[in-house]
Amino acid sequence: MPIVQIHLLEGRTPERKAELIAAVTEACCRTLGSRPEAVRIILEEMKRENFGKGGKPFDL
């Protein structure tokens, strides 16, 4: 049973997240031979203020 955890910044629509879940599930099935019902996708959204890049907060 593949479990995929994805961290992303908040702000995407439920429709976009559903598309991501479908695409990642399909990739797991294609490459690992998994059944769709066995694939688990965990989306963890974080506030922009809690993410940094290049030594600075991302949203600055």
C-alpha atoms as a printed R data frame, in Angstrom:
   type eleno elety resid chain resno       x      y       z
1  ATOM     1    CA   MET     A     1   0.000  0.000   0.000
2  ATOM     2    CA   PRO     A     2   1.791  3.176  -1.150
3  ATOM     3    CA   ILE     A     3   1.393  6.198   1.111
4  ATOM     4    CA   VAL     A     4   2.372  9.513  -0.464
5  ATOM     5    CA   GLN     A     5   2.706 12.635   1.668
6  ATOM     6    CA   ILE     A     6   2.748 16.000  -0.110
7  ATOM     7    CA   HIS     A     7   3.507 19.313   1.590
8  ATOM     8    CA   LEU     A     8   2.195 22.399  -0.169
9  ATOM     9    CA   LEU     A     9   1.361 25.993   0.550
10 ATOM    10    CA   GLU     A    10  -2.290 26.648   1.296
11 ATOM    11    CA   GLY     A    11  -4.572 28.350  -1.180
12 ATOM    12    CA   ARG     A    12  -5.406 25.756  -3.820
13 ATOM    13    CA   THR     A    13  -9.007 24.944  -4.572
14 ATOM    14    CA   PRO     A    14 -10.551 21.617  -3.612
15 ATOM    15    CA   GLU     A    15 -10.818 20.859  -7.342
16 ATOM    16    CA   ARG     A    16  -7.066 21.357  -7.882
17 ATOM    17    CA   LYS     A    17  -6.263 19.156  -4.895
18 ATOM    18    CA   ALA     A    18  -8.602 16.467  -6.248
19 ATOM    19    CA   GLU     A    19  -6.745 16.633  -9.588
20 ATOM    20    CA   LEU     A    20  -3.430 16.234  -7.774
21 ATOM    21    CA   ILE     A    21  -4.691 13.257  -5.787
22 ATOM    22    CA   ALA     A    22  -5.986 11.595  -8.974
23 ATOM    23    CA   ALA     A    23  -2.720 12.201 -10.865
24 ATOM    24    CA   VAL     A    24  -0.491 10.913  -8.056
25 ATOM    25    CA   THR     A    25  -2.712  7.876  -7.580
26 ATOM    26    CA   GLU     A    26  -2.515  7.116 -11.306
27 ATOM    27    CA   ALA     A    27   1.291  7.467 -11.226
28 ATOM    28    CA   CYS     A    28   1.537  5.032  -8.304
29 ATOM    29    CA   CYS     A    29  -0.679  2.527 -10.092
30 ATOM    30    CA   ARG     A    30   1.279  2.829 -13.339
31 ATOM    31    CA   THR     A    31   4.761  2.649 -11.852
32 ATOM    32    CA   LEU     A    32   4.223  0.395  -8.826
33 ATOM    33    CA   GLY     A    33   1.401 -1.797 -10.061
34 ATOM    34    CA   SER     A    34  -0.817 -0.720  -7.166
35 ATOM    35    CA   ARG     A    35  -4.588 -0.802  -7.213
36 ATOM    36    CA   PRO     A    36  -6.157  2.689  -6.864
37 ATOM    37    CA   GLU     A    37  -7.998  1.685  -3.694
38 ATOM    38    CA   ALA     A    38  -4.668  0.750  -2.076
39 ATOM    39    CA   VAL     A    39  -3.032  4.152  -2.668
40 ATOM    40    CA   ARG     A    40  -3.126  6.705   0.142
41 ATOM    41    CA   ILE     A    41  -2.420 10.393  -0.484
42 ATOM    42    CA   ILE     A    42  -1.865 12.831   2.388
43 ATOM    43    CA   LEU     A    43  -1.912 16.542   1.559
44 ATOM    44    CA   GLU     A    44  -0.445 18.767   4.245
45 ATOM    45    CA   GLU     A    45  -1.081 22.442   3.679
46 ATOM    46    CA   MET     A    46   0.966 25.094   5.422
47 ATOM    47    CA   LYS     A    47   0.530 28.810   5.784
48 ATOM    48    CA   ARG     A    48   2.833 30.891   3.608
49 ATOM    49    CA   GLU     A    49   4.173 32.562   6.751
50 ATOM    50    CA   ASN     A    50   5.437 29.174   7.963
51 ATOM    51    CA   PHE     A    51   7.647 28.515   4.937
52 ATOM    52    CA   GLY     A    52  11.037 29.958   4.106
53 ATOM    53    CA   LYS     A    53  13.253 29.997   1.042
54 ATOM    54    CA   GLY     A    54  16.817 31.283   0.696
55 ATOM    55    CA   GLY     A    55  16.984 32.310   4.338
56 ATOM    56    CA   LYS     A    56  13.859 34.464   4.152
57 ATOM    57    CA   PRO     A    57  10.161 33.981   4.768
58 ATOM    58    CA   PHE     A    58   8.538 32.886   1.510
59 ATOM    59    CA   ASP     A    59   5.869 35.594   1.514
60 ATOM    60    CA   LEU     A    60   8.311 38.537   1.710
